[in-house]
Amino acid sequence: GNSVTQMEGPVTLSEEAFLTINCTYTATGYPSLFWYVQYPGEGLQLLLKATKADDKGSNKGFEATYRKETTSFHLEKGSVQVSDSAVYFCALSKSGGSYIPTFGRGTSLIVHP
Amino acid sequence: DTAVSQTPKYLVTQMGNDKSIKCEQNLGHDTMYWYKQDSKKFLKIMFSYNNKELIINETVPNRFSPKSPDKAHLNLHINSLELGDSAVYFCASSQGTGAEEGYTFGSGTRLTVV
C-alpha cells in the first residue's frame, strides 16, 4: 500500500537558519505529493504541491521537488522565521483509484528568535 | 467566506453522552472526509463520502456514524462517548481523490470527554 515517512521532530532552529524536512514515499504509479502546514490551534493548510516527477512546488519561500528516482519530496526554506513554527505534514494522493489520502506523521518545527 | 466550516469548535461532555459535529463546505467539492488527530498530531482517516456515498470506512467503532445529507455536508454522530474519544476532529473536502488540488480542511473540533 501507499505510505509516507517523515523525519521525526521536533526540529529546532534559530531564526534565519536553513530548513530541510525530509519526506520519502512508497506508492505505485505516479502519485501527487503535497506539503501541509498546521499552525497551533488551526486546521491543516495546503502549503505546496507537485503532481508529476521533477515538478517543483513553491510557496511563501518554501520549496520541494518531486524526485521519483529517490521517491522523495523534501521541504526546504532558505531562511526560517519565528512565524514558521508549526507542524508540517507530507502527503500523497492518486487519481483514478483509492480515495484514501496518505499523510505522514507530521514534523514539528520550532524557530527561536 | 469560510471554505470548510465545522461546528462546534469546542465540545466538552461527559462519558456516555451522545454528541454530533457538523461540517459544511462551499467549494463545490464532491468528496468529504472526517479525520481524528491525536495528542501527538497523528492524523487518522475515519470516513470519506463521494457524492453522498460512503467510500471509506476505516476501522472505527460503530459508535461513530457519519451522515451526508448532500454533497456539501458531512456530519459525525458519536454515541456513548468514551474517554479515548477525546481528540481533535477535522473535516476536509476535495474534488475527486484530491490528486490535482489537494484537500481543504476545517479548523477542527476539539472534543474533550470527562
gemmi code that builds the backbone of each chain (N, CA, C; Angstrom):
import gemmi

chains = {
    "A": [
        ("GLY", (0.821, -1.197, 0.000), (0.000, 0.000, 0.000), (0.855, 1.246, 0.000)),
        ("ASN", (0.199, 2.390, -0.056), (0.913, 3.666, -0.050), (1.361, 4.035, 1.354)),
        ("SER", (2.494, 4.719, 1.440), (2.962, 5.199, 2.748), (3.828, 6.438, 2.568)),
        ("VAL", (3.889, 7.232, 3.619), (4.729, 8.434, 3.644), (5.516, 8.416, 4.939)),
        ("THR", (6.813, 8.643, 4.840), (7.686, 8.664, 6.022), (8.336, 10.038, 6.130)),
        ("GLN", (8.169, 10.647, 7.286), (8.779, 11.946, 7.544), (9.777, 11.827, 8.669)),
        ("MET", (10.745, 12.731, 8.663), (11.695, 12.760, 9.768), (10.964, 13.130, 11.044)),
        ("GLU", (11.419, 12.537, 12.142), (10.791, 12.834, 13.417), (11.239, 14.195, 13.911)),
        ("GLY", (10.368, 14.849, 14.634), (10.737, 16.126, 15.212), (10.873, 16.010, 16.716)),
        ("PRO", (10.925, 17.129, 17.407), (10.866, 18.446, 16.788), (12.180, 18.869, 16.141)),
        ("VAL", (12.051, 19.692, 15.119), (13.211, 20.341, 14.526), (13.283, 21.731, 15.148)),
        ("THR", (14.403, 22.032, 15.767), (14.570, 23.319, 16.455), (15.664, 24.115, 15.751)),
        ("LEU", (15.318, 25.330, 15.320), (16.253, 26.172, 14.576), (16.228, 27.591, 15.112)),
        ("SER", (17.288, 28.313, 14.842), (17.313, 29.743, 15.117), (16.779, 30.481, 13.884)),
        ("GLU", (16.240, 31.655, 14.128), (15.723, 32.471, 13.024), (16.808, 32.675, 11.972)),
        ("GLU", (16.405, 32.636, 10.700), (17.272, 32.801, 9.529), (18.089, 31.557, 9.191)),
        ("ALA", (17.918, 30.480, 9.918), (18.608, 29.236, 9.581), (17.951, 28.579, 8.367)),
        ("PHE", (18.691, 27.630, 7.744), (18.178, 26.862, 6.607), (17.396, 25.662, 7.129)),
        ("LEU", (16.259, 25.403, 6.491), (15.386, 24.308, 6.925), (15.320, 23.214, 5.865)),
        ("THR", (15.451, 21.976, 6.315), (15.106, 20.814, 5.497), (14.286, 19.871, 6.347)),
        ("ILE", (13.139, 19.444, 5.840), (12.351, 18.389, 6.466), (12.220, 17.280, 5.419)),
        ("ASN", (12.760, 16.121, 5.770), (12.779, 15.012, 4.809), (11.443, 14.292, 4.731)),
        ("CYS", (11.096, 13.875, 3.504), (9.894, 13.094, 3.263), (10.181, 12.097, 2.158)),
        ("THR", (9.918, 10.839, 2.417), (10.000, 9.816, 1.375), (8.680, 9.083, 1.308)),
        ("TYR", (8.394, 8.498, 0.166), (7.096, 7.869, -0.012), (7.239, 6.504, -0.671)),
        ("THR", (6.212, 5.707, -0.520), (6.067, 4.434, -1.217), (4.709, 4.427, -1.874)),
        ("ALA", (4.700, 4.243, -3.174), (3.432, 4.215, -3.907), (3.680, 3.619, -5.282)),
        ("THR", (2.671, 2.975, -5.823), (2.762, 2.510, -7.202), (2.320, 3.654, -8.117)),
        ("GLY", (2.782, 3.609, -9.327), (2.356, 4.618, -10.285), (2.921, 5.984, -9.994)),
        ("TYR", (2.113, 6.995, -10.253), (2.578, 8.383, -10.182), (1.660, 9.202, -9.282)),
        ("PRO", (1.957, 9.187, -7.986), (1.105, 9.960, -7.082), (1.366, 11.452, -7.186)),
        ("SER", (0.446, 12.242, -6.674), (0.686, 13.661, -6.430), (1.205, 13.796, -5.007)),
        ("LEU", (2.079, 14.780, -4.800), (2.697, 14.968, -3.490), (2.401, 16.356, -2.960)),
        ("PHE", (2.229, 16.452, -1.655), (1.814, 17.704, -1.025), (2.587, 17.923, 0.277)),
        ("TRP", (2.723, 19.191, 0.632), (3.104, 19.584, 1.985), (1.985, 20.449, 2.550)),
        ("TYR", (1.580, 20.087, 3.780), (0.590, 20.863, 4.514), (1.254, 21.437, 5.761)),
        ("VAL", (0.730, 22.578, 6.223), (1.223, 23.186, 7.456), (0.047, 23.375, 8.414)),
        ("GLN", (0.302, 23.077, 9.681), (-0.717, 23.254, 10.719), (-0.164, 24.167, 11.799)),
        ("TYR", (-0.689, 25.379, 11.873), (-0.314, 26.309, 12.941), (-1.100, 25.947, 14.200)),
        ("PRO", (-0.578, 26.312, 15.370), (-1.247, 25.940, 16.623), (-2.718, 26.325, 16.648)),
        ("GLY", (-3.560, 25.369, 16.995), (-4.984, 25.632, 17.144), (-5.755, 25.749, 15.845)),
        ("GLU", (-5.102, 25.425, 14.723), (-5.770, 25.563, 13.434), (-5.808, 24.239, 12.675)),
        ("GLY", (-6.530, 24.235, 11.556), (-6.544, 23.074, 10.684), (-5.341, 23.071, 9.757)),
        ("LEU", (-5.220, 22.017, 8.966), (-4.112, 21.922, 8.019), (-4.396, 22.820, 6.822)),
        ("GLN", (-3.322, 23.461, 6.332), (-3.437, 24.298, 5.143), (-2.469, 23.774, 4.092)),
        ("LEU", (-2.908, 23.748, 2.859), (-2.016, 23.326, 1.785), (-0.900, 24.353, 1.629)),
        ("LEU", (0.348, 23.885, 1.688), (1.496, 24.773, 1.549), (2.015, 24.768, 0.104)),
        ("LEU", (2.221, 23.562, -0.446), (2.658, 23.455, -1.827), (2.379, 22.047, -2.329)),
        ("LYS", (2.470, 21.884, -3.645), (2.181, 20.579, -4.229), (3.011, 20.372, -5.491)),
        ("ALA", (3.112, 19.095, -5.890), (3.741, 18.730, -7.164), (3.008, 17.499, -7.676)),
        ("THR", (2.592, 17.556, -8.920), (1.755, 16.478, -9.436), (2.475, 15.531, -10.381)),
        ("LYS", (3.722, 15.846, -10.751), (4.472, 14.882, -11.570), (5.954, 15.007, -11.276)),
        ("ALA", (6.670, 13.968, -11.675), (8.104, 13.888, -11.389), (8.842, 15.115, -11.911)),
        ("ASP", (9.811, 15.584, -11.105), (10.675, 16.735, -11.380), (9.977, 18.082, -11.213)),
        ("ASP", (8.669, 18.073, -10.937), (7.988, 19.327, -10.629), (8.533, 19.891, -9.331)),
        ("LYS", (8.606, 21.218, -9.253), (8.959, 21.879, -8.001), (7.763, 22.678, -7.549)),
        ("GLY", (7.311, 22.393, -6.323), (6.266, 23.209, -5.722), (6.910, 24.280, -4.863)),
        ("SER", (6.302, 25.476, -4.827), (6.875, 26.532, -4.000), (5.780, 27.464, -3.509)),
        ("ASN", (5.993, 28.017, -2.317), (5.032, 28.941, -1.726), (5.642, 29.531, -0.465)),
        ("LYS", (5.503, 30.820, -0.272), (5.936, 31.510, 0.951), (7.410, 31.238, 1.265)),
        ("GLY", (8.239, 31.052, 0.264), (9.657, 30.810, 0.472), (10.007, 29.346, 0.668)),
        ("PHE", (9.012, 28.482, 0.781), (9.227, 27.040, 0.903), (9.265, 26.418, -0.496)),
        ("GLU", (10.084, 25.367, -0.634), (10.177, 24.649, -1.905), (10.277, 23.153, -1.641)),
        ("ALA", (9.815, 22.368, -2.616), (10.014, 20.917, -2.567), (9.992, 20.410, -3.997)),
        ("THR", (10.884, 19.480, -4.322), (10.976, 18.924, -5.670), (10.612, 17.450, -5.646)),
        ("TYR", (9.748, 17.051, -6.542), (9.267, 15.671, -6.673), (10.375, 14.855, -7.352)),
        ("ARG", (11.039, 14.010, -6.582), (12.137, 13.173, -7.087), (11.689, 11.730, -7.145)),
        ("LYS", (11.344, 11.275, -8.338), (10.838, 9.905, -8.452), (11.967, 8.886, -8.255)),
        ("GLU", (13.179, 9.253, -8.667), (14.280, 8.280, -8.573), (14.642, 7.959, -7.127)),
        ("THR", (14.413, 8.925, -6.241), (14.690, 8.686, -4.823), (13.404, 8.619, -4.011)),
        ("THR", (12.271, 8.654, -4.673), (10.926, 8.670, -4.044), (10.911, 9.642, -2.862)),
        ("SER", (11.302, 10.888, -3.130), (11.393, 11.869, -2.066), (10.714, 13.176, -2.450)),
        ("PHE", (10.383, 13.958, -1.425), (9.741, 15.267, -1.621), (10.122, 16.114, -0.404)),
        ("HIS", (11.387, 16.429, -0.278), (11.905, 17.130, 0.896), (11.512, 18.604, 0.863)),
        ("LEU", (11.118, 19.117, 2.014), (10.720, 20.518, 2.147), (11.930, 21.350, 2.567)),
        ("GLU", (12.128, 22.497, 1.895), (13.267, 23.369, 2.208), (12.823, 24.821, 2.272)),
        ("LYS", (13.542, 25.574, 3.115), (13.374, 27.019, 3.144), (14.721, 27.623, 3.495)),
        ("GLY", (15.087, 28.655, 2.798), (16.422, 29.214, 2.959), (16.632, 29.959, 4.260)),
        ("SER", (15.580, 30.584, 4.787), (15.738, 31.415, 5.975), (14.411, 31.399, 6.738)),
        ("VAL", (14.369, 30.633, 7.827), (13.105, 30.487, 8.554), (12.869, 31.667, 9.494)),
        ("GLN", (11.597, 31.888, 9.783), (11.180, 32.937, 10.709), (10.444, 32.299, 11.890)),
        ("VAL", (10.341, 33.049, 12.966), (9.610, 32.546, 14.135), (8.184, 32.156, 13.747)),
        ("SER", (7.605, 32.903, 12.825), (6.225, 32.640, 12.396), (6.072, 31.340, 11.599)),
        ("ASP", (7.171, 30.716, 11.227), (7.111, 29.412, 10.533), (6.946, 28.257, 11.519)),
        ("SER", (7.011, 28.524, 12.796), (6.841, 27.478, 13.811), (5.457, 26.848, 13.657)),
        ("ALA", (5.432, 25.556, 13.408), (4.181, 24.855, 13.093), (4.511, 23.369, 12.943)),
        ("VAL", (3.475, 22.582, 12.633), (3.684, 21.172, 12.300), (3.494, 21.021, 10.795)),
        ("TYR", (4.416, 20.329, 10.149), (4.406, 20.163, 8.698), (4.129, 18.695, 8.356)),
        ("PHE", (3.194, 18.492, 7.433), (2.774, 17.151, 7.027), (3.058, 16.949, 5.545)),
        ("CYS", (3.708, 15.853, 5.222), (3.879, 15.424, 3.839), (2.728, 14.467, 3.515)),
        ("ALA", (2.212, 14.520, 2.291), (1.068, 13.686, 1.947), (1.122, 13.297, 0.483)),
        ("LEU", (0.432, 12.214, 0.154), (0.313, 11.825, -1.241), (-1.118, 11.427, -1.560)),
        ("SER", (-1.451, 11.559, -2.832), (-2.765, 11.170, -3.308), (-2.629, 10.695, -4.748)),
        ("LYS", (-3.545, 9.836, -5.150), (-3.510, 9.317, -6.513), (-4.862, 9.509, -7.166)),
        ("SER", (-4.856, 9.830, -8.425), (-6.103, 9.976, -9.154), (-6.538, 8.625, -9.701)),
        ("GLY", (-7.807, 8.538, -9.989), (-8.340, 7.351, -10.650), (-8.271, 6.085, -9.838)),
        ("GLY", (-8.291, 6.200, -8.542), (-8.204, 4.986, -7.738), (-8.671, 5.221, -6.329)),
        ("SER", (-7.875, 4.767, -5.385), (-8.275, 4.845, -3.980), (-8.467, 6.281, -3.536)),
        ("TYR", (-9.494, 6.494, -2.764), (-9.751, 7.812, -2.207), (-9.070, 7.993, -0.861)),
        ("ILE", (-8.275, 7.055, -0.435), (-7.630, 7.165, 0.876), (-6.367, 7.996, 0.732)),
        ("PRO", (-6.393, 9.239, 1.207), (-5.177, 10.056, 1.185), (-4.186, 9.505, 2.209)),
        ("THR", (-2.920, 9.665, 1.945), (-1.891, 9.166, 2.851), (-1.090, 10.329, 3.391)),
        ("PHE", (-1.102, 10.483, 4.718), (-0.354, 11.552, 5.377), (0.795, 10.969, 6.182)),
        ("GLY", (1.898, 11.719, 6.250), (2.960, 11.379, 7.180), (2.538, 11.732, 8.596)),
        ("ARG", (3.409, 11.418, 9.556), (3.056, 11.622, 10.963), (3.259, 13.056, 11.430)),
        ("GLY", (3.777, 13.905, 10.558), (3.973, 15.308, 10.909), (5.333, 15.550, 11.553)),
        ("THR", (5.904, 16.718, 11.271), (7.179, 17.132, 11.868), (6.985, 18.515, 12.468)),
        ("SER", (7.236, 18.599, 13.766), (7.096, 19.880, 14.444), (8.343, 20.725, 14.220)),
        ("LEU", (8.160, 21.973, 13.836), (9.261, 22.928, 13.653), (9.127, 24.021, 14.702)),
        ("ILE", (10.202, 24.260, 15.434), (10.243, 25.335, 16.425), (11.376, 26.269, 16.029)),
        ("VAL", (11.039, 27.547, 15.817), (12.041, 28.533, 15.430), (12.184, 29.543, 16.557)),
        ("HIS", (13.408, 29.670, 17.051), (13.707, 30.622, 18.138), (14.237, 31.930, 17.569)),
        ("PRO", (13.892, 33.056, 18.238), (14.407, 34.362, 17.780), (15.928, 34.425, 17.923)),
    ],
    "B": [
        ("ASP", (-15.427, 34.283, 2.990), (-16.284, 33.142, 3.296), (-15.432, 31.928, 3.668)),
        ("THR", (-15.811, 31.271, 4.746), (-15.082, 30.080, 5.168), (-15.362, 28.950, 4.203)),
        ("ALA", (-14.312, 28.239, 3.746), (-14.481, 27.204, 2.741), (-15.034, 25.911, 3.341)),
        ("VAL", (-14.434, 25.467, 4.453), (-14.901, 24.293, 5.175), (-15.126, 24.733, 6.620)),
        ("SER", (-16.366, 24.667, 7.054), (-16.676, 25.135, 8.407), (-17.222, 23.988, 9.238)),
        ("GLN", (-16.731, 23.911, 10.470), (-17.160, 22.877, 11.410), (-17.757, 23.545, 12.625)),
        ("THR", (-18.762, 22.893, 13.180), (-19.323, 23.368, 14.451), (-19.675, 22.168, 15.316)),
        ("PRO", (-19.431, 22.257, 16.638), (-18.822, 23.401, 17.322), (-17.300, 23.357, 17.242)),
        ("LYS", (-16.638, 24.398, 17.685), (-15.175, 24.409, 17.725), (-14.660, 23.664, 18.952)),
        ("TYR", (-15.375, 23.764, 20.045), (-15.024, 23.047, 21.273), (-16.250, 22.298, 21.768)),
        ("LEU", (-15.998, 21.117, 22.316), (-17.089, 20.291, 22.830), (-16.567, 19.550, 24.051)),
        ("VAL", (-17.146, 19.868, 25.209), (-16.782, 19.182, 26.443), (-18.027, 18.450, 26.914)),
        ("THR", (-17.895, 17.153, 27.166), (-19.059, 16.358, 27.502), (-18.671, 15.215, 28.427)),
        ("GLN", (-19.649, 14.620, 29.049), (-19.398, 13.516, 29.977), (-19.429, 12.177, 29.243)),
        ("MET", (-18.736, 11.239, 29.819), (-18.751, 9.862, 29.297), (-20.183, 9.367, 29.196)),
        ("GLY", (-20.450, 8.642, 28.126), (-21.769, 8.051, 27.954), (-22.737, 8.903, 27.164)),
        ("ASN", (-22.404, 10.191, 27.005), (-23.298, 11.072, 26.246), (-23.178, 10.807, 24.750)),
        ("ASP", (-24.170, 11.339, 24.005), (-24.157, 11.307, 22.541), (-23.992, 12.733, 22.042)),
        ("LYS", (-23.124, 12.907, 21.042), (-22.897, 14.249, 20.514), (-22.726, 14.197, 18.996)),
        ("SER", (-22.938, 15.357, 18.361), (-22.761, 15.472, 16.916), (-21.862, 16.647, 16.574)),
        ("ILE", (-21.115, 16.474, 15.487), (-20.292, 17.543, 14.917), (-20.759, 17.740, 13.477)),
        ("LYS", (-20.914, 19.011, 13.098), (-21.409, 19.294, 11.758), (-20.308, 19.894, 10.894)),
        ("CYS", (-20.390, 19.631, 9.599), (-19.402, 20.157, 8.659), (-20.101, 20.541, 7.362)),
        ("GLU", (-19.701, 21.703, 6.849), (-20.247, 22.189, 5.585), (-19.121, 22.765, 4.743)),
        ("GLN", (-19.156, 22.516, 3.437), (-18.172, 23.129, 2.541), (-18.882, 23.839, 1.402)),
        ("ASN", (-18.318, 24.993, 1.032), (-18.921, 25.798, -0.042), (-18.007, 25.880, -1.260)),
        ("LEU", (-17.171, 24.861, -1.440), (-16.207, 24.851, -2.539), (-16.727, 24.106, -3.761)),
        ("GLY", (-17.877, 23.464, -3.637), (-18.386, 22.664, -4.748), (-17.675, 21.325, -4.896)),
        ("HIS", (-16.908, 20.928, -3.885), (-16.209, 19.638, -3.925), (-17.200, 18.485, -3.836)),
        ("ASP", (-16.792, 17.329, -4.384), (-17.690, 16.180, -4.363), (-17.290, 15.125, -3.333)),
        ("THR", (-16.171, 15.337, -2.625), (-15.687, 14.352, -1.652), (-15.421, 15.040, -0.320)),
        ("MET", (-15.882, 14.404, 0.764), (-15.660, 14.947, 2.103), (-15.134, 13.856, 3.019)),
        ("TYR", (-14.396, 14.278, 4.056), (-13.687, 13.347, 4.936), (-13.854, 13.756, 6.397)),
        ("TRP", (-13.739, 12.762, 7.274), (-13.537, 13.007, 8.695), (-12.206, 12.381, 9.107)),
        ("TYR", (-11.410, 13.184, 9.825), (-10.144, 12.733, 10.377), (-10.167, 12.914, 11.890)),
        ("LYS", (-9.406, 12.054, 12.580), (-9.183, 12.211, 14.015), (-7.699, 12.488, 14.216)),
        ("GLN", (-7.374, 13.538, 14.978), (-5.983, 13.859, 15.265), (-5.729, 13.687, 16.756)),
        ("ASP", (-4.753, 12.843, 17.075), (-4.484, 12.589, 18.492), (-3.519, 13.629, 19.057)),
        ("SER", (-3.162, 13.444, 20.312), (-2.331, 14.440, 21.001), (-0.924, 14.541, 20.423)),
        ("LYS", (-0.496, 13.526, 19.668), (0.822, 13.559, 19.020), (0.727, 14.049, 17.579)),
        ("LYS", (-0.425, 14.577, 17.211), (-0.665, 15.174, 15.896), (-0.846, 14.136, 14.791)),
        ("PHE", (-0.942, 12.851, 15.151), (-1.145, 11.823, 14.125), (-2.557, 11.935, 13.579)),
        ("LEU", (-2.658, 11.973, 12.237), (-3.952, 12.082, 11.565), (-4.421, 10.703, 11.133)),
        ("LYS", (-5.627, 10.351, 11.555), (-6.189, 9.054, 11.161), (-7.488, 9.302, 10.405)),
        ("ILE", (-7.567, 8.800, 9.174), (-8.797, 8.965, 8.433), (-9.866, 8.035, 9.007)),
        ("MET", (-11.076, 8.559, 9.112), (-12.171, 7.771, 9.653), (-13.157, 7.385, 8.550)),
        ("PHE", (-13.658, 8.389, 7.858), (-14.674, 8.167, 6.833), (-14.432, 9.099, 5.652)),
        ("SER", (-14.962, 8.660, 4.485), (-14.997, 9.550, 3.342), (-16.263, 9.290, 2.541)),
        ("TYR", (-16.864, 10.366, 2.062), (-18.040, 10.289, 1.214), (-17.733, 10.949, -0.119)),
        ("ASN", (-18.195, 10.329, -1.190), (-18.116, 10.921, -2.519), (-19.543, 11.026, -3.057)),
        ("ASN", (-19.984, 12.258, -3.315), (-21.358, 12.464, -3.792), (-22.381, 11.720, -2.926)),
        ("LYS", (-22.265, 11.891, -1.628), (-23.165, 11.334, -0.609), (-23.027, 9.828, -0.428)),
        ("GLU", (-22.106, 9.204, -1.132), (-21.933, 7.752, -0.987), (-20.701, 7.462, -0.130)),
        ("LEU", (-20.856, 6.603, 0.867), (-19.740, 6.243, 1.735), (-18.733, 5.409, 0.950)),
        ("ILE", (-17.475, 5.875, 0.879), (-16.461, 5.152, 0.116), (-15.283, 4.716, 0.965)),
        ("ILE", (-15.090, 5.335, 2.103), (-14.042, 4.903, 3.029), (-14.666, 4.773, 4.406)),
        ("ASN", (-14.466, 3.625, 5.006), (-14.939, 3.405, 6.364), (-13.843, 2.624, 7.055)),
        ("GLU", (-12.901, 3.364, 7.667), (-11.763, 2.712, 8.292), (-12.195, 2.042, 9.597)),
        ("THR", (-11.251, 1.418, 10.241), (-11.566, 0.672, 11.463), (-11.942, 1.651, 12.566)),
        ("VAL", (-13.212, 1.933, 12.644), (-13.730, 2.898, 13.606), (-14.855, 2.214, 14.375)),
        ("PRO", (-14.934, 2.399, 15.696), (-16.050, 1.785, 16.440), (-17.393, 2.182, 15.854)),
        ("ASN", (-18.353, 1.278, 15.893), (-19.645, 1.612, 15.296), (-20.446, 2.602, 16.127)),
        ("ARG", (-19.845, 3.102, 17.206), (-20.461, 4.227, 17.930), (-20.370, 5.515, 17.090)),
        ("PHE", (-19.477, 5.508, 16.110), (-19.310, 6.660, 15.232), (-20.147, 6.437, 13.970)),
        ("SER", (-21.026, 7.367, 13.678), (-21.851, 7.211, 12.477), (-21.872, 8.521, 11.703)),
        ("PRO", (-21.324, 8.484, 10.485), (-21.366, 9.676, 9.628), (-22.686, 9.729, 8.877)),
        ("LYS", (-23.023, 10.954, 8.460), (-24.208, 11.101, 7.630), (-23.980, 12.272, 6.679)),
        ("SER", (-24.284, 12.041, 5.409), (-24.105, 13.089, 4.395), (-25.446, 13.365, 3.735)),
        ("PRO", (-26.165, 14.406, 4.173), (-27.474, 14.712, 3.584), (-27.374, 15.218, 2.148)),
        ("ASP", (-26.268, 15.850, 1.819), (-25.982, 16.273, 0.441), (-24.475, 16.425, 0.323)),
        ("LYS", (-23.972, 16.678, -0.865), (-22.521, 16.610, -1.040), (-21.791, 17.785, -0.404)),
        ("ALA", (-22.519, 18.772, 0.087), (-21.878, 19.910, 0.762), (-21.819, 19.734, 2.272)),
        ("HIS", (-22.434, 18.691, 2.803), (-22.499, 18.495, 4.247), (-22.087, 17.080, 4.630)),
        ("LEU", (-21.312, 16.995, 5.702), (-20.958, 15.696, 6.262), (-20.920, 15.843, 7.776)),
        ("ASN", (-21.848, 15.167, 8.449), (-21.936, 15.267, 9.895), (-21.407, 13.992, 10.532)),
        ("LEU", (-20.995, 14.101, 11.790), (-20.468, 12.950, 12.524), (-21.209, 12.852, 13.854)),
        ("HIS", (-21.870, 11.724, 14.076), (-22.576, 11.499, 15.337), (-21.811, 10.438, 16.122)),
        ("ILE", (-21.633, 10.703, 17.404), (-20.902, 9.766, 18.261), (-21.794, 9.383, 19.430)),
        ("ASN", (-22.034, 8.096, 19.576), (-22.838, 7.579, 20.683), (-21.945, 7.119, 21.833)),
        ("SER", (-22.490, 7.147, 23.018), (-21.830, 6.565, 24.202), (-20.361, 6.964, 24.284)),
        ("LEU", (-20.113, 8.237, 24.354), (-18.747, 8.759, 24.323), (-17.870, 8.147, 25.405)),
        ("GLU", (-16.609, 7.888, 25.035), (-15.622, 7.315, 25.956), (-14.446, 8.283, 26.096)),
        ("LEU", (-13.672, 8.103, 27.166), (-12.523, 8.977, 27.411), (-11.571, 8.984, 26.212)),
        ("GLY", (-11.385, 7.818, 25.579), (-10.452, 7.704, 24.455), (-10.909, 8.408, 23.185)),
        ("ASP", (-12.139, 8.904, 23.196), (-12.625, 9.659, 22.029), (-12.126, 11.094, 22.051)),
        ("SER", (-11.546, 11.508, 23.167), (-11.018, 12.874, 23.258), (-9.918, 13.072, 22.225)),
        ("ALA", (-10.088, 14.073, 21.379), (-9.164, 14.326, 20.273), (-9.659, 15.570, 19.541)),
        ("VAL", (-8.931, 15.931, 18.495), (-9.424, 16.973, 17.594), (-9.918, 16.287, 16.326)),
        ("TYR", (-11.121, 16.604, 15.918), (-11.727, 16.007, 14.736), (-11.760, 17.057, 13.621)),
        ("PHE", (-11.220, 16.656, 12.469), (-11.168, 17.558, 11.321), (-12.042, 17.043, 10.199)),
        ("CYS", (-12.784, 17.960, 9.617), (-13.496, 17.710, 8.384), (-12.632, 18.248, 7.248)),
        ("ALA", (-12.687, 17.609, 6.089), (-11.938, 18.076, 4.924), (-12.745, 17.767, 3.676)),
        ("SER", (-12.387, 18.439, 2.586), (-13.054, 18.159, 1.319), (-12.045, 18.205, 0.186)),
        ("SER", (-12.416, 17.592, -0.923), (-11.569, 17.610, -2.120), (-12.451, 17.401, -3.344)),
        ("GLN", (-11.896, 17.689, -4.499), (-12.554, 17.338, -5.746), (-11.990, 15.986, -6.160)),
        ("GLY", (-12.824, 14.995, -6.288), (-12.349, 13.650, -6.564), (-11.440, 13.167, -5.448)),
        ("THR", (-10.342, 12.504, -5.821), (-9.417, 11.946, -4.827), (-8.496, 12.996, -4.229)),
        ("GLY", (-8.550, 14.214, -4.730), (-7.670, 15.270, -4.222), (-6.313, 15.284, -4.882)),
        ("ALA", (-6.109, 14.440, -5.894), (-4.787, 14.327, -6.506), (-4.387, 15.591, -7.258)),
        ("GLU", (-5.335, 16.359, -7.752), (-4.993, 17.569, -8.516), (-4.778, 18.779, -7.627)),
        ("GLU", (-5.706, 19.003, -6.701), (-5.689, 20.251, -5.929), (-5.497, 20.052, -4.437)),
        ("GLY", (-5.426, 18.809, -3.993), (-5.245, 18.571, -2.568), (-6.558, 18.665, -1.804)),
        ("TYR", (-6.436, 18.864, -0.512), (-7.582, 18.847, 0.395), (-7.698, 20.184, 1.108)),
        ("THR", (-8.941, 20.563, 1.416), (-9.189, 21.753, 2.220), (-9.758, 21.305, 3.552)),
        ("PHE", (-9.115, 21.728, 4.632), (-9.506, 21.295, 5.976), (-10.295, 22.374, 6.694)),
        ("GLY", (-11.198, 21.939, 7.574), (-11.819, 22.843, 8.516), (-10.863, 23.152, 9.656)),
        ("SER", (-11.296, 23.992, 10.574), (-10.419, 24.419, 11.665), (-10.448, 23.469, 12.860)),
        ("GLY", (-11.277, 22.430, 12.771), (-11.243, 21.397, 13.798), (-12.271, 21.575, 14.901)),
        ("THR", (-12.632, 20.452, 15.506), (-13.488, 20.432, 16.697), (-12.727, 19.694, 17.786)),
        ("ARG", (-12.424, 20.403, 18.864), (-11.704, 19.768, 19.981), (-12.719, 19.158, 20.927)),
        ("LEU", (-12.742, 17.833, 20.944), (-13.673, 17.083, 21.793), (-12.951, 16.616, 23.047)),
        ("THR", (-13.506, 16.960, 24.190), (-12.965, 16.518, 25.475), (-14.052, 15.749, 26.203)),
        ("VAL", (-13.767, 14.505, 26.517), (-14.716, 13.665, 27.248), (-14.219, 13.533, 28.684)),
        ("VAL", (-15.069, 13.882, 29.625), (-14.658, 13.866, 31.043), (-15.473, 12.847, 31.833)),
    ],
}
model = gemmi.Model(1)
for chain_id, residues in chains.items():
    chain = gemmi.Chain(chain_id)
    for i, (resn, *xyz) in enumerate(residues, 1):
        res = gemmi.Residue()
        res.name, res.seqid = resn, gemmi.SeqId(i, " ")
        for name, pos in zip(("N", "CA", "C"), xyz):
            atom = gemmi.Atom()
            atom.name, atom.element = name, gemmi.Element(name[0])
            atom.pos, atom.b_iso = gemmi.Position(*pos), 0.0
            res.add_atom(atom)
        chain.add_residue(res)
    model.add_chain(chain)
structure = gemmi.Structure()
structure.add_model(model)
structure.setup_entities()
